[in-house]
Amino acid sequence: VSGARQDFEALNLPVTDKSSPYFVVEAVAEPATPIPTTNPLNRRLLVGGLVGAILGVVAAVAVDYIQRLRKARRGAALLG
């Protein structure tokens, strides 16, 4: 057995087939850089959703104020 093969067998990795010189090693591939646990896209969606909700509330209050103001002016003009 060659030196490289001895080194490989010393790793004690599970092997699917040793019958040919080309065999597959079943091992978990680890990424070179760690995968971040918090995706920046999720954070952007959260911030965008909060900004959208705040703008929606501000718009609803503004529309309600304008409608009440017009109704009050219309009532004052009718009493007039």
mmJSON file of the N, C-alpha and C atoms, coordinates in Angstrom:
{"data_MODEL":{"atom_site":{
"group_PDB":["ATOM","ATOM","ATOM","ATOM","ATOM","ATOM","ATOM","ATOM","ATOM","ATOM","ATOM","ATOM","ATOM","ATOM","ATOM","ATOM","ATOM","ATOM","ATOM","ATOM","ATOM","ATOM","ATOM","ATOM","ATOM","ATOM","ATOM","ATOM","ATOM","ATOM","ATOM","ATOM","ATOM","ATOM","ATOM","ATOM","ATOM","ATOM","ATOM","ATOM","ATOM","ATOM","ATOM","ATOM","ATOM","ATOM","ATOM","ATOM","ATOM","ATOM","ATOM","ATOM","ATOM","ATOM","ATOM","ATOM","ATOM","ATOM","ATOM","ATOM","ATOM","ATOM","ATOM","ATOM","ATOM","ATOM","ATOM","ATOM","ATOM","ATOM","ATOM","ATOM","ATOM","ATOM","ATOM","ATOM","ATOM","ATOM","ATOM","ATOM","ATOM","ATOM","ATOM","ATOM","ATOM","ATOM","ATOM","ATOM","ATOM","ATOM","ATOM","ATOM","ATOM","ATOM","ATOM","ATOM","ATOM","ATOM","ATOM","ATOM","ATOM","ATOM","ATOM","ATOM","ATOM","ATOM","ATOM","ATOM","ATOM","ATOM","ATOM","ATOM","ATOM","ATOM","ATOM","ATOM","ATOM","ATOM","ATOM","ATOM","ATOM","ATOM","ATOM","ATOM","ATOM","ATOM","ATOM","ATOM","ATOM","ATOM","ATOM","ATOM","ATOM","ATOM","ATOM","ATOM","ATOM","ATOM","ATOM","ATOM","ATOM","ATOM","ATOM","ATOM","ATOM","ATOM","ATOM","ATOM","ATOM","ATOM","ATOM","ATOM","ATOM","ATOM","ATOM","ATOM","ATOM","ATOM","ATOM","ATOM","ATOM","ATOM","ATOM","ATOM","ATOM","ATOM","ATOM","ATOM","ATOM","ATOM","ATOM","ATOM","ATOM","ATOM","ATOM","ATOM","ATOM","ATOM","ATOM","ATOM","ATOM","ATOM","ATOM","ATOM","ATOM","ATOM","ATOM","ATOM","ATOM","ATOM","ATOM","ATOM","ATOM","ATOM","ATOM","ATOM","ATOM","ATOM","ATOM","ATOM","ATOM","ATOM","ATOM","ATOM","ATOM","ATOM","ATOM","ATOM","ATOM","ATOM","ATOM","ATOM","ATOM","ATOM","ATOM","ATOM","ATOM","ATOM","ATOM","ATOM","ATOM","ATOM","ATOM","ATOM","ATOM","ATOM","ATOM","ATOM","ATOM","ATOM","ATOM","ATOM","ATOM","ATOM","ATOM","ATOM","ATOM","ATOM","ATOM","ATOM"],
"id":[1,2,3,4,5,6,7,8,9,10,11,12,13,14,15,16,17,18,19,20,21,22,23,24,25,26,27,28,29,30,31,32,33,34,35,36,37,38,39,40,41,42,43,44,45,46,47,48,49,50,51,52,53,54,55,56,57,58,59,60,61,62,63,64,65,66,67,68,69,70,71,72,73,74,75,76,77,78,79,80,81,82,83,84,85,86,87,88,89,90,91,92,93,94,95,96,97,98,99,100,101,102,103,104,105,106,107,108,109,110,111,112,113,114,115,116,117,118,119,120,121,122,123,124,125,126,127,128,129,130,131,132,133,134,135,136,137,138,139,140,141,142,143,144,145,146,147,148,149,150,151,152,153,154,155,156,157,158,159,160,161,162,163,164,165,166,167,168,169,170,171,172,173,174,175,176,177,178,179,180,181,182,183,184,185,186,187,188,189,190,191,192,193,194,195,196,197,198,199,200,201,202,203,204,205,206,207,208,209,210,211,212,213,214,215,216,217,218,219,220,221,222,223,224,225,226,227,228,229,230,231,232,233,234,235,236,237,238,239,240],
"type_symbol":["N","C","C","N","C","C","N","C","C","N","C","C","N","C","C","N","C","C","N","C","C","N","C","C","N","C","C","N","C","C","N","C","C","N","C","C","N","C","C","N","C","C","N","C","C","N","C","C","N","C","C","N","C","C","N","C","C","N","C","C","N","C","C","N","C","C","N","C","C","N","C","C","N","C","C","N","C","C","N","C","C","N","C","C","N","C","C","N","C","C","N","C","C","N","C","C","N","C","C","N","C","C","N","C","C","N","C","C","N","C","C","N","C","C","N","C","C","N","C","C","N","C","C","N","C","C","N","C","C","N","C","C","N","C","C","N","C","C","N","C","C","N","C","C","N","C","C","N","C","C","N","C","C","N","C","C","N","C","C","N","C","C","N","C","C","N","C","C","N","C","C","N","C","C","N","C","C","N","C","C","N","C","C","N","C","C","N","C","C","N","C","C","N","C","C","N","C","C","N","C","C","N","C","C","N","C","C","N","C","C","N","C","C","N","C","C","N","C","C","N","C","C","N","C","C","N","C","C","N","C","C","N","C","C","N","C","C","N","C","C"],
"label_atom_id":["N","CA","C","N","CA","C","N","CA","C","N","CA","C","N","CA","C","N","CA","C","N","CA","C","N","CA","C","N","CA","C","N","CA","C","N","CA","C","N","CA","C","N","CA","C","N","CA","C","N","CA","C","N","CA","C","N","CA","C","N","CA","C","N","CA","C","N","CA","C","N","CA","C","N","CA","C","N","CA","C","N","CA","C","N","CA","C","N","CA","C","N","CA","C","N","CA","C","N","CA","C","N","CA","C","N","CA","C","N","CA","C","N","CA","C","N","CA","C","N","CA","C","N","CA","C","N","CA","C","N","CA","C","N","CA","C","N","CA","C","N","CA","C","N","CA","C","N","CA","C","N","CA","C","N","CA","C","N","CA","C","N","CA","C","N","CA","C","N","CA","C","N","CA","C","N","CA","C","N","CA","C","N","CA","C","N","CA","C","N","CA","C","N","CA","C","N","CA","C","N","CA","C","N","CA","C","N","CA","C","N","CA","C","N","CA","C","N","CA","C","N","CA","C","N","CA","C","N","CA","C","N","CA","C","N","CA","C","N","CA","C","N","CA","C","N","CA","C","N","CA","C","N","CA","C","N","CA","C","N","CA","C","N","CA","C","N","CA","C","N","CA","C","N","CA","C","N","CA","C"],
"label_alt_id":[null,null,null,null,null,null,null,null,null,null,null,null,null,null,null,null,null,null,null,null,null,null,null,null,null,null,null,null,null,null,null,null,null,null,null,null,null,null,null,null,null,null,null,null,null,null,null,null,null,null,null,null,null,null,null,null,null,null,null,null,null,null,null,null,null,null,null,null,null,null,null,null,null,null,null,null,null,null,null,null,null,null,null,null,null,null,null,null,null,null,null,null,null,null,null,null,null,null,null,null,null,null,null,null,null,null,null,null,null,null,null,null,null,null,null,null,null,null,null,null,null,null,null,null,null,null,null,null,null,null,null,null,null,null,null,null,null,null,null,null,null,null,null,null,null,null,null,null,null,null,null,null,null,null,null,null,null,null,null,null,null,null,null,null,null,null,null,null,null,null,null,null,null,null,null,null,null,null,null,null,null,null,null,null,null,null,null,null,null,null,null,null,null,null,null,null,null,null,null,null,null,null,null,null,null,null,null,null,null,null,null,null,null,null,null,null,null,null,null,null,null,null,null,null,null,null,null,null,null,null,null,null,null,null,null,null,null,null,null,null],
"label_comp_id":["VAL","VAL","VAL","SER","SER","SER","GLY","GLY","GLY","ALA","ALA","ALA","ARG","ARG","ARG","GLN","GLN","GLN","ASP","ASP","ASP","PHE","PHE","PHE","GLU","GLU","GLU","ALA","ALA","ALA","LEU","LEU","LEU","ASN","ASN","ASN","LEU","LEU","LEU","PRO","PRO","PRO","VAL","VAL","VAL","THR","THR","THR","ASP","ASP","ASP","LYS","LYS","LYS","SER","SER","SER","SER","SER","SER","PRO","PRO","PRO","TYR","TYR","TYR","PHE","PHE","PHE","VAL","VAL","VAL","VAL","VAL","VAL","GLU","GLU","GLU","ALA","ALA","ALA","VAL","VAL","VAL","ALA","ALA","ALA","GLU","GLU","GLU","PRO","PRO","PRO","ALA","ALA","ALA","THR","THR","THR","PRO","PRO","PRO","ILE","ILE","ILE","PRO","PRO","PRO","THR","THR","THR","THR","THR","THR","ASN","ASN","ASN","PRO","PRO","PRO","LEU","LEU","LEU","ASN","ASN","ASN","ARG","ARG","ARG","ARG","ARG","ARG","LEU","LEU","LEU","LEU","LEU","LEU","VAL","VAL","VAL","GLY","GLY","GLY","GLY","GLY","GLY","LEU","LEU","LEU","VAL","VAL","VAL","GLY","GLY","GLY","ALA","ALA","ALA","ILE","ILE","ILE","LEU","LEU","LEU","GLY","GLY","GLY","VAL","VAL","VAL","VAL","VAL","VAL","ALA","ALA","ALA","ALA","ALA","ALA","VAL","VAL","VAL","ALA","ALA","ALA","VAL","VAL","VAL","ASP","ASP","ASP","TYR","TYR","TYR","ILE","ILE","ILE","GLN","GLN","GLN","ARG","ARG","ARG","LEU","LEU","LEU","ARG","ARG","ARG","LYS","LYS","LYS","ALA","ALA","ALA","ARG","ARG","ARG","ARG","ARG","ARG","GLY","GLY","GLY","ALA","ALA","ALA","ALA","ALA","ALA","LEU","LEU","LEU","LEU","LEU","LEU","GLY","GLY","GLY"],
"label_asym_id":["A","A","A","A","A","A","A","A","A","A","A","A","A","A","A","A","A","A","A","A","A","A","A","A","A","A","A","A","A","A","A","A","A","A","A","A","A","A","A","A","A","A","A","A","A","A","A","A","A","A","A","A","A","A","A","A","A","A","A","A","A","A","A","A","A","A","A","A","A","A","A","A","A","A","A","A","A","A","A","A","A","A","A","A","A","A","A","A","A","A","A","A","A","A","A","A","A","A","A","A","A","A","A","A","A","A","A","A","A","A","A","A","A","A","A","A","A","A","A","A","A","A","A","A","A","A","A","A","A","A","A","A","A","A","A","A","A","A","A","A","A","A","A","A","A","A","A","A","A","A","A","A","A","A","A","A","A","A","A","A","A","A","A","A","A","A","A","A","A","A","A","A","A","A","A","A","A","A","A","A","A","A","A","A","A","A","A","A","A","A","A","A","A","A","A","A","A","A","A","A","A","A","A","A","A","A","A","A","A","A","A","A","A","A","A","A","A","A","A","A","A","A","A","A","A","A","A","A","A","A","A","A","A","A","A","A","A","A","A","A"],
"label_entity_id":["1","1","1","1","1","1","1","1","1","1","1","1","1","1","1","1","1","1","1","1","1","1","1","1","1","1","1","1","1","1","1","1","1","1","1","1","1","1","1","1","1","1","1","1","1","1","1","1","1","1","1","1","1","1","1","1","1","1","1","1","1","1","1","1","1","1","1","1","1","1","1","1","1","1","1","1","1","1","1","1","1","1","1","1","1","1","1","1","1","1","1","1","1","1","1","1","1","1","1","1","1","1","1","1","1","1","1","1","1","1","1","1","1","1","1","1","1","1","1","1","1","1","1","1","1","1","1","1","1","1","1","1","1","1","1","1","1","1","1","1","1","1","1","1","1","1","1","1","1","1","1","1","1","1","1","1","1","1","1","1","1","1","1","1","1","1","1","1","1","1","1","1","1","1","1","1","1","1","1","1","1","1","1","1","1","1","1","1","1","1","1","1","1","1","1","1","1","1","1","1","1","1","1","1","1","1","1","1","1","1","1","1","1","1","1","1","1","1","1","1","1","1","1","1","1","1","1","1","1","1","1","1","1","1","1","1","1","1","1","1"],
"label_seq_id":[1,1,1,2,2,2,3,3,3,4,4,4,5,5,5,6,6,6,7,7,7,8,8,8,9,9,9,10,10,10,11,11,11,12,12,12,13,13,13,14,14,14,15,15,15,16,16,16,17,17,17,18,18,18,19,19,19,20,20,20,21,21,21,22,22,22,23,23,23,24,24,24,25,25,25,26,26,26,27,27,27,28,28,28,29,29,29,30,30,30,31,31,31,32,32,32,33,33,33,34,34,34,35,35,35,36,36,36,37,37,37,38,38,38,39,39,39,40,40,40,41,41,41,42,42,42,43,43,43,44,44,44,45,45,45,46,46,46,47,47,47,48,48,48,49,49,49,50,50,50,51,51,51,52,52,52,53,53,53,54,54,54,55,55,55,56,56,56,57,57,57,58,58,58,59,59,59,60,60,60,61,61,61,62,62,62,63,63,63,64,64,64,65,65,65,66,66,66,67,67,67,68,68,68,69,69,69,70,70,70,71,71,71,72,72,72,73,73,73,74,74,74,75,75,75,76,76,76,77,77,77,78,78,78,79,79,79,80,80,80],
"pdbx_PDB_ins_code":[null,null,null,null,null,null,null,null,null,null,null,null,null,null,null,null,null,null,null,null,null,null,null,null,null,null,null,null,null,null,null,null,null,null,null,null,null,null,null,null,null,null,null,null,null,null,null,null,null,null,null,null,null,null,null,null,null,null,null,null,null,null,null,null,null,null,null,null,null,null,null,null,null,null,null,null,null,null,null,null,null,null,null,null,null,null,null,null,null,null,null,null,null,null,null,null,null,null,null,null,null,null,null,null,null,null,null,null,null,null,null,null,null,null,null,null,null,null,null,null,null,null,null,null,null,null,null,null,null,null,null,null,null,null,null,null,null,null,null,null,null,null,null,null,null,null,null,null,null,null,null,null,null,null,null,null,null,null,null,null,null,null,null,null,null,null,null,null,null,null,null,null,null,null,null,null,null,null,null,null,null,null,null,null,null,null,null,null,null,null,null,null,null,null,null,null,null,null,null,null,null,null,null,null,null,null,null,null,null,null,null,null,null,null,null,null,null,null,null,null,null,null,null,null,null,null,null,null,null,null,null,null,null,null,null,null,null,null,null,null],
"Cartn_x":[0.86,0.0,0.899,0.538,1.361,1.219,2.147,2.128,0.895,0.471,-0.716,-1.954,-2.018,-3.187,-3.186,-2.009,-1.93,-2.388,-1.963,-2.4,-3.911,-4.448,-5.889,-6.632,-6.168,-6.846,-6.712,-5.675,-5.496,-6.55,-7.211,-8.249,-9.513,-9.698,-10.873,-12.177,-12.209,-13.429,-14.264,-15.596,-16.43,-16.316,-16.099,-15.9,-16.981,-17.547,-18.611,-18.062,-16.945,-16.442,-14.93,-14.221,-12.759,-12.292,-13.217,-12.845,-12.03,-12.17,-11.43,-10.481,-9.506,-8.609,-9.33,-10.51,-11.308,-12.5,-12.502,-13.628,-14.119,-15.354,-16.042,-15.956,-15.618,-15.568,-16.828,-17.526,-18.729,-18.326,-18.114,-17.743,-18.477,-18.769,-19.472,-18.504,-18.914,-18.081,-18.359,-17.345,-17.467,-17.12,-17.896,-17.562,-16.266,-15.557,-14.297,-14.543,-15.624,-15.986,-17.301,-17.472,-18.713,-19.911,-21.017,-22.245,-22.857,-23.175,-23.761,-25.145,-25.442,-26.725,-27.842,-27.528,-28.549,-28.346,-29.334,-29.268,-29.565,-28.711,-28.983,-30.288,-30.709,-31.969,-33.137,-33.106,-34.173,-34.241,-33.085,-33.053,-33.628,-33.286,-33.823,-35.334,-35.832,-37.276,-37.961,-37.354,-37.926,-37.969,-36.859,-36.802,-37.77,-37.802,-38.73,-40.177,-40.49,-41.852,-42.236,-41.298,-41.583,-41.762,-40.905,-41.028,-42.354,-42.711,-43.983,-45.175,-45.12,-46.218,-46.338,-45.201,-45.227,-45.783,-45.327,-45.848,-47.34,-47.786,-49.213,-50.038,-49.552,-50.271,-50.293,-49.171,-49.112,-50.078,-50.116,-51.024,-52.481,-52.802,-54.18,-54.603,-53.718,-54.033,-54.207,-53.35,-53.453,-54.762,-55.139,-56.398,-57.584,-57.563,-58.653,-58.76,-57.62,-57.617,-58.194,-57.774,-58.263,-59.763,-60.249,-61.689,-62.484,-61.986,-62.692,-62.688,-61.56,-61.458,-62.446,-62.535,-63.476,-64.922,-65.203,-66.563,-66.931,-65.981,-66.242,-66.453,-65.672,-65.835,-67.165,-67.527,-68.791,-69.964,-69.87,-70.924,-71.016,-69.876,-69.868,-70.425,-70.172,-70.672,-72.185,-72.71,-74.156,-74.883,-74.253,-74.883,-74.763,-73.768,-73.436,-73.61],
"Cartn_y":[-1.18,0.0,1.233,2.187,3.387,4.267,5.214,6.108,6.984,7.479,8.335,7.548,6.303,5.491,5.165,4.928,4.672,5.896,7.072,8.303,8.456,8.114,8.232,7.25,6.014,5.01,5.325,6.05,6.424,7.432,8.094,9.068,8.393,7.1,6.332,6.96,7.375,7.92,6.788,6.877,5.836,5.887,4.745,4.659,3.772,4.181,3.383,2.191,2.345,1.253,1.363,0.301,0.289,-0.638,-1.123,-2.124,-1.531,-0.263,0.344,1.398,1.835,2.89,4.221,4.355,5.574,5.231,5.69,5.4,6.69,6.644,7.824,7.819,8.954,9.109,9.831,9.262,9.905,10.738,12.006,12.904,14.226,14.879,16.158,17.229,17.97,19.061,20.31,20.834,22.06,23.254,24.342,25.52,26.169,26.798,27.461,28.64,29.356,30.465,30.114,30.44,30.084,30.819,30.126,30.714,31.591,32.846,33.704,33.201,33.292,32.794,33.802,35.078,36.085,36.57,36.354,36.753,38.25,39.046,40.482,40.767,39.866,40.065,40.047,39.153,39.104,40.409,40.965,42.227,43.355,43.361,44.393,44.282,43.048,42.862,43.351,43.084,43.526,45.045,45.695,47.161,47.752,47.187,47.679,47.524,46.409,46.194,47.185,47.449,48.416,49.825,50.211,51.541,51.639,50.586,50.583,50.695,49.994,50.06,51.456,52.066,53.422,54.411,54.308,55.209,54.987,53.744,53.459,54.098,54.033,54.652,56.165,56.76,58.218,58.636,57.881,58.212,58.087,57.054,56.875,58.022,58.452,59.572,60.853,61.069,62.279,62.294,61.179,61.114,61.347,60.742,60.93,62.394,63.039,64.45,65.325,65.063,65.861,65.678,64.446,64.21,64.895,64.844,65.519,67.035,67.577,69.014,69.456,68.689,69.034,68.95,67.909,67.744,68.915,69.349,70.473,71.759,71.975,73.184,73.158,71.963,71.842,72.113,71.598,71.833,73.305,73.964,75.388,76.219,75.812,76.554,76.409,75.233,75.025,75.814,75.923,76.669,78.176,78.549,79.79,81.105],
"Cartn_z":[0.0,0.0,0.0,-0.86,-0.981,0.256,0.399,1.552,1.599,0.433,0.39,0.788,0.329,0.672,2.167,2.735,4.178,4.965,4.51,5.171,5.085,3.911,3.725,4.626,4.679,5.498,6.982,7.362,8.763,9.215,8.267,8.616,9.128,8.834,9.266,8.784,7.531,6.949,6.374,6.455,5.855,4.333,3.725,2.281,1.698,0.562,-0.045,-0.803,-1.489,-2.324,-2.438,-2.021,-2.129,-3.249,-4.084,-5.079,-6.23,-6.508,-7.606,-7.048,-7.855,-7.366,-7.174,-7.751,-7.6,-6.727,-5.517,-4.64,-4.014,-3.558,-3.042,-1.525,-0.975,0.478,0.909,1.874,2.403,3.613,3.396,4.49,4.295,5.389,5.334,4.853,3.842,3.33,4.154,4.765,5.554,4.669,4.75,3.951,4.434,3.511,3.861,4.796,4.567,5.448,6.126,7.384,8.071,7.477,7.429,6.899,7.994,7.706,8.741,9.143,10.425,10.91,10.652,10.613,10.323,8.898,8.094,6.698,6.6,5.941,5.827,5.101,4.219,3.504,4.48,5.474,6.469,7.251,7.572,8.313,7.458,6.172,5.277,5.161,5.077,4.992,6.259,7.402,8.672,8.75,8.417,8.463,7.447,6.247,5.229,5.655,6.293,6.781,7.861,8.775,9.841,9.283,8.35,7.731,6.982,6.263,5.542,6.479,7.612,8.579,9.181,9.512,10.079,9.063,7.815,6.78,6.56,6.649,6.501,7.597,8.831,9.953,9.796,9.414,9.212,8.106,7.022,5.917,6.36,7.138,7.606,8.518,9.404,10.301,9.495,8.495,7.672,6.89,6.3,5.54,6.465,7.654,8.61,9.029,9.271,9.666,8.554,7.32,6.187,6.015,6.146,5.995,7.095,8.328,9.423,9.231,8.742,8.51,7.435,6.337,5.266,5.753,6.554,7.068,7.983,8.816,9.72,8.927,7.868,7.048,6.305,5.806,5.094,6.037,7.271,8.263,8.637,8.767,9.113,7.966,6.723,5.568,5.456,5.801,5.731,6.81,7.991,9.076,8.865,8.102,7.871,7.777],
"occupancy":[1.0,1.0,1.0,1.0,1.0,1.0,1.0,1.0,1.0,1.0,1.0,1.0,1.0,1.0,1.0,1.0,1.0,1.0,1.0,1.0,1.0,1.0,1.0,1.0,1.0,1.0,1.0,1.0,1.0,1.0,1.0,1.0,1.0,1.0,1.0,1.0,1.0,1.0,1.0,1.0,1.0,1.0,1.0,1.0,1.0,1.0,1.0,1.0,1.0,1.0,1.0,1.0,1.0,1.0,1.0,1.0,1.0,1.0,1.0,1.0,1.0,1.0,1.0,1.0,1.0,1.0,1.0,1.0,1.0,1.0,1.0,1.0,1.0,1.0,1.0,1.0,1.0,1.0,1.0,1.0,1.0,1.0,1.0,1.0,1.0,1.0,1.0,1.0,1.0,1.0,1.0,1.0,1.0,1.0,1.0,1.0,1.0,1.0,1.0,1.0,1.0,1.0,1.0,1.0,1.0,1.0,1.0,1.0,1.0,1.0,1.0,1.0,1.0,1.0,1.0,1.0,1.0,1.0,1.0,1.0,1.0,1.0,1.0,1.0,1.0,1.0,1.0,1.0,1.0,1.0,1.0,1.0,1.0,1.0,1.0,1.0,1.0,1.0,1.0,1.0,1.0,1.0,1.0,1.0,1.0,1.0,1.0,1.0,1.0,1.0,1.0,1.0,1.0,1.0,1.0,1.0,1.0,1.0,1.0,1.0,1.0,1.0,1.0,1.0,1.0,1.0,1.0,1.0,1.0,1.0,1.0,1.0,1.0,1.0,1.0,1.0,1.0,1.0,1.0,1.0,1.0,1.0,1.0,1.0,1.0,1.0,1.0,1.0,1.0,1.0,1.0,1.0,1.0,1.0,1.0,1.0,1.0,1.0,1.0,1.0,1.0,1.0,1.0,1.0,1.0,1.0,1.0,1.0,1.0,1.0,1.0,1.0,1.0,1.0,1.0,1.0,1.0,1.0,1.0,1.0,1.0,1.0,1.0,1.0,1.0,1.0,1.0,1.0,1.0,1.0,1.0,1.0,1.0,1.0,1.0,1.0,1.0,1.0,1.0,1.0],
"B_iso_or_equiv":[0.0,0.0,0.0,0.0,0.0,0.0,0.0,0.0,0.0,0.0,0.0,0.0,0.0,0.0,0.0,0.0,0.0,0.0,0.0,0.0,0.0,0.0,0.0,0.0,0.0,0.0,0.0,0.0,0.0,0.0,0.0,0.0,0.0,0.0,0.0,0.0,0.0,0.0,0.0,0.0,0.0,0.0,0.0,0.0,0.0,0.0,0.0,0.0,0.0,0.0,0.0,0.0,0.0,0.0,0.0,0.0,0.0,0.0,0.0,0.0,0.0,0.0,0.0,0.0,0.0,0.0,0.0,0.0,0.0,0.0,0.0,0.0,0.0,0.0,0.0,0.0,0.0,0.0,0.0,0.0,0.0,0.0,0.0,0.0,0.0,0.0,0.0,0.0,0.0,0.0,0.0,0.0,0.0,0.0,0.0,0.0,0.0,0.0,0.0,0.0,0.0,0.0,0.0,0.0,0.0,0.0,0.0,0.0,0.0,0.0,0.0,0.0,0.0,0.0,0.0,0.0,0.0,0.0,0.0,0.0,0.0,0.0,0.0,0.0,0.0,0.0,0.0,0.0,0.0,0.0,0.0,0.0,0.0,0.0,0.0,0.0,0.0,0.0,0.0,0.0,0.0,0.0,0.0,0.0,0.0,0.0,0.0,0.0,0.0,0.0,0.0,0.0,0.0,0.0,0.0,0.0,0.0,0.0,0.0,0.0,0.0,0.0,0.0,0.0,0.0,0.0,0.0,0.0,0.0,0.0,0.0,0.0,0.0,0.0,0.0,0.0,0.0,0.0,0.0,0.0,0.0,0.0,0.0,0.0,0.0,0.0,0.0,0.0,0.0,0.0,0.0,0.0,0.0,0.0,0.0,0.0,0.0,0.0,0.0,0.0,0.0,0.0,0.0,0.0,0.0,0.0,0.0,0.0,0.0,0.0,0.0,0.0,0.0,0.0,0.0,0.0,0.0,0.0,0.0,0.0,0.0,0.0,0.0,0.0,0.0,0.0,0.0,0.0,0.0,0.0,0.0,0.0,0.0,0.0,0.0,0.0,0.0,0.0,0.0,0.0],
"pdbx_formal_charge":[null,null,null,null,null,null,null,null,null,null,null,null,null,null,null,null,null,null,null,null,null,null,null,null,null,null,null,null,null,null,null,null,null,null,null,null,null,null,null,null,null,null,null,null,null,null,null,null,null,null,null,null,null,null,null,null,null,null,null,null,null,null,null,null,null,null,null,null,null,null,null,null,null,null,null,null,null,null,null,null,null,null,null,null,null,null,null,null,null,null,null,null,null,null,null,null,null,null,null,null,null,null,null,null,null,null,null,null,null,null,null,null,null,null,null,null,null,null,null,null,null,null,null,null,null,null,null,null,null,null,null,null,null,null,null,null,null,null,null,null,null,null,null,null,null,null,null,null,null,null,null,null,null,null,null,null,null,null,null,null,null,null,null,null,null,null,null,null,null,null,null,null,null,null,null,null,null,null,null,null,null,null,null,null,null,null,null,null,null,null,null,null,null,null,null,null,null,null,null,null,null,null,null,null,null,null,null,null,null,null,null,null,null,null,null,null,null,null,null,null,null,null,null,null,null,null,null,null,null,null,null,null,null,null,null,null,null,null,null,null],
"auth_seq_id":[1,1,1,2,2,2,3,3,3,4,4,4,5,5,5,6,6,6,7,7,7,8,8,8,9,9,9,10,10,10,11,11,11,12,12,12,13,13,13,14,14,14,15,15,15,16,16,16,17,17,17,18,18,18,19,19,19,20,20,20,21,21,21,22,22,22,23,23,23,24,24,24,25,25,25,26,26,26,27,27,27,28,28,28,29,29,29,30,30,30,31,31,31,32,32,32,33,33,33,34,34,34,35,35,35,36,36,36,37,37,37,38,38,38,39,39,39,40,40,40,41,41,41,42,42,42,43,43,43,44,44,44,45,45,45,46,46,46,47,47,47,48,48,48,49,49,49,50,50,50,51,51,51,52,52,52,53,53,53,54,54,54,55,55,55,56,56,56,57,57,57,58,58,58,59,59,59,60,60,60,61,61,61,62,62,62,63,63,63,64,64,64,65,65,65,66,66,66,67,67,67,68,68,68,69,69,69,70,70,70,71,71,71,72,72,72,73,73,73,74,74,74,75,75,75,76,76,76,77,77,77,78,78,78,79,79,79,80,80,80],
"auth_comp_id":["VAL","VAL","VAL","SER","SER","SER","GLY","GLY","GLY","ALA","ALA","ALA","ARG","ARG","ARG","GLN","GLN","GLN","ASP","ASP","ASP","PHE","PHE","PHE","GLU","GLU","GLU","ALA","ALA","ALA","LEU","LEU","LEU","ASN","ASN","ASN","LEU","LEU","LEU","PRO","PRO","PRO","VAL","VAL","VAL","THR","THR","THR","ASP","ASP","ASP","LYS","LYS","LYS","SER","SER","SER","SER","SER","SER","PRO","PRO","PRO","TYR","TYR","TYR","PHE","PHE","PHE","VAL","VAL","VAL","VAL","VAL","VAL","GLU","GLU","GLU","ALA","ALA","ALA","VAL","VAL","VAL","ALA","ALA","ALA","GLU","GLU","GLU","PRO","PRO","PRO","ALA","ALA","ALA","THR","THR","THR","PRO","PRO","PRO","ILE","ILE","ILE","PRO","PRO","PRO","THR","THR","THR","THR","THR","THR","ASN","ASN","ASN","PRO","PRO","PRO","LEU","LEU","LEU","ASN","ASN","ASN","ARG","ARG","ARG","ARG","ARG","ARG","LEU","LEU","LEU","LEU","LEU","LEU","VAL","VAL","VAL","GLY","GLY","GLY","GLY","GLY","GLY","LEU","LEU","LEU","VAL","VAL","VAL","GLY","GLY","GLY","ALA","ALA","ALA","ILE","ILE","ILE","LEU","LEU","LEU","GLY","GLY","GLY","VAL","VAL","VAL","VAL","VAL","VAL","ALA","ALA","ALA","ALA","ALA","ALA","VAL","VAL","VAL","ALA","ALA","ALA","VAL","VAL","VAL","ASP","ASP","ASP","TYR","TYR","TYR","ILE","ILE","ILE","GLN","GLN","GLN","ARG","ARG","ARG","LEU","LEU","LEU","ARG","ARG","ARG","LYS","LYS","LYS","ALA","ALA","ALA","ARG","ARG","ARG","ARG","ARG","ARG","GLY","GLY","GLY","ALA","ALA","ALA","ALA","ALA","ALA","LEU","LEU","LEU","LEU","LEU","LEU","GLY","GLY","GLY"],
"auth_asym_id":["A","A","A","A","A","A","A","A","A","A","A","A","A","A","A","A","A","A","A","A","A","A","A","A","A","A","A","A","A","A","A","A","A","A","A","A","A","A","A","A","A","A","A","A","A","A","A","A","A","A","A","A","A","A","A","A","A","A","A","A","A","A","A","A","A","A","A","A","A","A","A","A","A","A","A","A","A","A","A","A","A","A","A","A","A","A","A","A","A","A","A","A","A","A","A","A","A","A","A","A","A","A","A","A","A","A","A","A","A","A","A","A","A","A","A","A","A","A","A","A","A","A","A","A","A","A","A","A","A","A","A","A","A","A","A","A","A","A","A","A","A","A","A","A","A","A","A","A","A","A","A","A","A","A","A","A","A","A","A","A","A","A","A","A","A","A","A","A","A","A","A","A","A","A","A","A","A","A","A","A","A","A","A","A","A","A","A","A","A","A","A","A","A","A","A","A","A","A","A","A","A","A","A","A","A","A","A","A","A","A","A","A","A","A","A","A","A","A","A","A","A","A","A","A","A","A","A","A","A","A","A","A","A","A","A","A","A","A","A","A"],
"auth_atom_id":["N","CA","C","N","CA","C","N","CA","C","N","CA","C","N","CA","C","N","CA","C","N","CA","C","N","CA","C","N","CA","C","N","CA","C","N","CA","C","N","CA","C","N","CA","C","N","CA","C","N","CA","C","N","CA","C","N","CA","C","N","CA","C","N","CA","C","N","CA","C","N","CA","C","N","CA","C","N","CA","C","N","CA","C","N","CA","C","N","CA","C","N","CA","C","N","CA","C","N","CA","C","N","CA","C","N","CA","C","N","CA","C","N","CA","C","N","CA","C","N","CA","C","N","CA","C","N","CA","C","N","CA","C","N","CA","C","N","CA","C","N","CA","C","N","CA","C","N","CA","C","N","CA","C","N","CA","C","N","CA","C","N","CA","C","N","CA","C","N","CA","C","N","CA","C","N","CA","C","N","CA","C","N","CA","C","N","CA","C","N","CA","C","N","CA","C","N","CA","C","N","CA","C","N","CA","C","N","CA","C","N","CA","C","N","CA","C","N","CA","C","N","CA","C","N","CA","C","N","CA","C","N","CA","C","N","CA","C","N","CA","C","N","CA","C","N","CA","C","N","CA","C","N","CA","C","N","CA","C","N","CA","C","N","CA","C","N","CA","C","N","CA","C","N","CA","C","N","CA","C"],
"pdbx_PDB_model_num":[1,1,1,1,1,1,1,1,1,1,1,1,1,1,1,1,1,1,1,1,1,1,1,1,1,1,1,1,1,1,1,1,1,1,1,1,1,1,1,1,1,1,1,1,1,1,1,1,1,1,1,1,1,1,1,1,1,1,1,1,1,1,1,1,1,1,1,1,1,1,1,1,1,1,1,1,1,1,1,1,1,1,1,1,1,1,1,1,1,1,1,1,1,1,1,1,1,1,1,1,1,1,1,1,1,1,1,1,1,1,1,1,1,1,1,1,1,1,1,1,1,1,1,1,1,1,1,1,1,1,1,1,1,1,1,1,1,1,1,1,1,1,1,1,1,1,1,1,1,1,1,1,1,1,1,1,1,1,1,1,1,1,1,1,1,1,1,1,1,1,1,1,1,1,1,1,1,1,1,1,1,1,1,1,1,1,1,1,1,1,1,1,1,1,1,1,1,1,1,1,1,1,1,1,1,1,1,1,1,1,1,1,1,1,1,1,1,1,1,1,1,1,1,1,1,1,1,1,1,1,1,1,1,1,1,1,1,1,1,1]
}}}
